[in-house]
Amino acid sequence: MSPVVRKDLLQAQRSLLQVMEAYATELAVRRLPIPYRLRDGLRLQREFGRRPTRPRRP
């Protein structure tokens, strides 16, 4: 198994956000409530996506 690369993590995070957004949209279209965990998870994922990452110090 190869080591995890930061680029892969960022792509996985973007994919997760897209899937969560699609699920929440479908729930809204069907006029179903969005579970609290999904709503909170979306809020966190959106914030992670907006914030620039700080470079690590050696």
N, C-alpha and C positions, 0 to 999 in steps of 0.2 A: 504494500500500500504506500502511495506517495505522500509526502508531507502536504499539509494544507497551505495553500498560497493565499495571500491577502486578496488578490484579484478574484479568486474563486469564492471567497467568503462574501465579498461585495456583490458578486453576481447572484449568489444564493439568496442574499438579503433582498435584492431587487426582485427576484423571482417570487420569494415569499410574499412580499408586499403586493405584487400584482395579483397573486392568487387570492390573498385576503381581501383586496379591493373588489375583485370580481365576485367573490362570495357575498360580501356585504351589499354590493349593488343588486345582486339577484334577490337577496332577502328583501331589500327595499322595494324592488319592482313588484314582488309578491305581497308587499305590505305585511311582512313578518318582522317581528322584533329582532334586533341585532343583539346577540348575547353580550353580556358585559365583558367577558374575557376577550371576545373578538374586537369589540369597540376599543378596549384598553390596549390590546395588542396592536391594533392599527395605529393608534395614537403614538405608541412607542416606535413602531417601525417608520412612521412618517417623520418623527423627530430624528431618528438615526439617519435617515436619508437626507435630511436638510443640513445637518451639521457637518462642517468640514472636519476631517480627522486631523488631529495634531500629529506631527512627526514624532516618533519616539526618540528619546534621548539615549545616547550610548551609555 
